[in-house]
Amino acid sequence: MPATLSPDAPQVLRDYYEVLEGGAAAYGEGEAMRHLVSDHLDFTGALAGHRPDATEGFLRGAAGFVATVEGIEVLQDVHDDAGSAVLYTATMPGGPMTFAEFFTFDDGRIATLRLHYDGPEYLAKGGR
């Protein structure tokens, strides 16, 4: 099932989730994702920790997610002038798991991304 965001979602997030569900072959080296994120993405994730200039590392990490995720179901998304929050279930090879992502934007691109999930569960369910 394709990720479906509310009509209030910025286009950059619609594109972001489309890339996440596009599969490894379409993801390639991450070029489709690269134009959606800032050149100096501020990223925080369970396995990576906080990385204030994480664009290249994020693109590599997203490749592992894209290669393993079988689908994303958006449970809730909220958007305002300050940013966006998205709660979703991703179907992984080992079963479903829940993720929460918090975004801010700058000039139509993702400037910060705070990704919350259970790192050991992600690895146990086949994430890489």
Secondary structure, 3 states (H helix, E strand, C coil): CCCCCCCCCCHHHHHHHHHHCCCHHHHCCCHHHHCCEEEEEEEEECCCEEECCCHHHHHHHHHHHHHHCCEEEEEEEEEECCEEEEEEEEEECCEEEEEEEEEEEECCEEEEEEEECCHHHHHHCCCC
